Amino acid sequence: MGLRDSPKFGPNTWEVLDVPNRSHILFHVGNHSSDVVGCIALGDSLFSNLEGVGNSRKAVDRFKELLAGQESQQLIIEEHCIRE
């Protein structure tokens, strides 16, 4: 992951890098899939219907706080099952 300046989400927006045939995979505020179209919405809770996340702005602020002062970070993606 690395930082970029996003015209829509502002400076210091985190982006997933080095994904074949993809670009502009950003971490930003969003509560529903329609808010993120190809990006990643952070949240601190999951809606009961599994169609979105809660408290996204708070989660993005915390994410940026945890990564403050860094320009890049390793991202590890693991597959897990969410149970209803």
Backbone torsions as a table, in degrees:
resi	resn	phi	psi	omega
1	MET	NA	151.6	177.1
2	GLY	-147.8	168.8	179.2
3	LEU	-91.8	146.8	173.9
4	ARG	-146.2	162.5	172.7
5	ASP	-93.7	122.5	-179.2
6	SER	-107.0	127.8	177.6
7	PRO	-58.8	-32.0	-177.2
8	LYS	-89.6	-38.5	-172.9
9	PHE	-109.4	-0.2	173.0
10	GLY	92.2	-179.8	180.0
11	PRO	-68.8	159.1	176.5
12	ASN	58.8	45.3	174.3
13	THR	-94.7	128.4	-179.0
14	TRP	-76.5	139.3	-177.2
15	GLU	-131.9	138.7	173.0
16	VAL	-77.8	127.8	-176.5
17	LEU	-109.3	162.7	171.5
18	ASP	61.6	40.0	173.5
19	VAL	-101.0	119.7	-178.0
20	PRO	-55.0	133.0	176.9
21	ASN	61.0	23.3	178.3
22	ARG	-139.0	152.1	173.8
23	SER	-151.1	169.1	177.1
24	HIS	56.3	42.9	173.1
25	ILE	-90.5	97.3	-172.4
26	LEU	-102.9	152.8	169.4
27	PHE	-95.0	121.1	178.4
28	HIS	-156.6	174.8	-179.8
29	VAL	-66.6	137.8	174.7
30	GLY	179.3	142.6	-179.3
31	ASN	-106.2	-24.4	-177.8
32	HIS	-126.9	161.3	-179.4
33	SER	-57.9	-32.0	178.9
34	SER	-67.1	-16.5	179.0
35	ASP	-82.2	-16.2	-170.0
36	VAL	-121.3	-12.8	177.0
37	VAL	12.8	83.2	177.9
38	GLY	88.9	-2.7	179.5
39	CYS	-109.5	-171.3	-177.0
40	ILE	-122.6	120.1	175.1
41	ALA	-94.1	130.3	176.8
42	LEU	-95.9	147.7	177.2
43	GLY	-156.1	167.6	178.2
44	ASP	-109.9	6.8	174.3
45	SER	-153.5	162.1	-179.4
46	LEU	-115.5	132.2	178.4
47	PHE	-61.1	147.1	-175.8
48	SER	-60.3	-27.2	178.2
49	ASN	-88.3	5.7	179.1
50	LEU	62.5	21.5	-177.2
51	GLU	-104.0	13.1	178.8
52	GLY	177.0	177.4	-179.4
53	VAL	-122.6	153.5	179.2
54	GLY	-104.4	159.0	176.4
55	ASN	54.3	44.2	-175.2
56	SER	-63.5	-45.2	-178.2
57	ARG	-59.6	-43.5	178.0
58	LYS	-61.0	-42.6	-179.2
59	ALA	-67.1	-40.5	178.1
60	VAL	-65.9	-42.0	177.6
61	ASP	-59.8	-42.8	179.4
62	ARG	-65.9	-42.3	177.6
63	PHE	-57.2	-48.8	-179.9
64	LYS	-65.7	-36.5	177.5
65	GLU	-62.9	-43.9	-179.8
66	LEU	-66.1	-30.3	-177.3
67	LEU	-101.8	8.2	-178.6
68	ALA	-55.8	136.7	178.1
69	GLY	87.1	-4.8	178.7
70	GLN	-105.2	148.6	177.4
71	GLU	-106.9	-16.6	177.5
72	SER	-150.7	162.1	-178.8
73	GLN	-159.4	145.1	177.0
74	GLN	-76.2	136.0	176.9
75	LEU	-113.5	124.4	177.7
76	ILE	-111.3	125.0	179.7
77	ILE	-108.6	125.7	178.6
78	GLU	-120.6	148.2	179.9
79	GLU	-93.9	128.2	177.2
80	HIS	-139.3	160.0	-179.8
81	CYS	-105.1	130.9	174.5
82	ILE	-93.9	125.4	-179.0
83	ARG	-98.7	137.0	178.1
84	GLU	-81.8	NA	NA
